[in-house]
């Protein structure tokens, strides 16, 4: 497609970031028996090796705590200094070893503070602090302040699980999932634009606080989930020079 590009520089940004990290050894940990997560871990491990970083693959439940060295260790007793993990912090902080995270001298990727940004409770704070901004949708911990049309979302949820849409006091759409026991936030319902009947949602991949790529899902429903189609995108260059893209 001459004259068109995709914004997808994720691999290049990741490689550069790992090479600039100064890390010599990274443990890659995940919860077994999840094919998609394992595939992502193995892909990242391949990038680490291309960046000349030693990699140890391990199941997260094999991580131990060394009380004398006061550090996390792997199944061979090797101290874990840097750990790339695919396991949500909201789950990990419920584990028995969570109390050691703060003084373990182990740097986790993603870091523990990411939990704050991953909580939808931050939407309530943004709504309270900047409620008059045109880009902010009203969000509260109770639905009474919203009205009859709103969306309930689990505080820590993923891929549309346990999201429910209420329109004029009636449930119009909902998805089941594994976050039904989570506390919820309630956000005003906004009818988003559709294209050819499809509701699109953009995701942005960030590497070291810079956007590195975008991805796009779309659905005929109103809730984006893991089953929503993952579709390609094209950006028309027009008058942009390559160095400006």
PyMOL commands that set and color helices and strands:
alter all, ss='L'
color gray80, all
select helices_A, chain A and resi 10-21+35-50+60-62+89-92+96-103+114-118+121-129+143-145+242-244
alter helices_A, ss='H'
color red, helices_A
select strands_A, chain A and resi 4-5+25-30+54-59+64-66+71-73+82-86+107-109+139-140+150-154+164-167+170-174+184-188+199-207+210-219+229-231+235-236
alter strands_A, ss='S'
color yellow, strands_A
deselect
rebuild
show_as cartoon
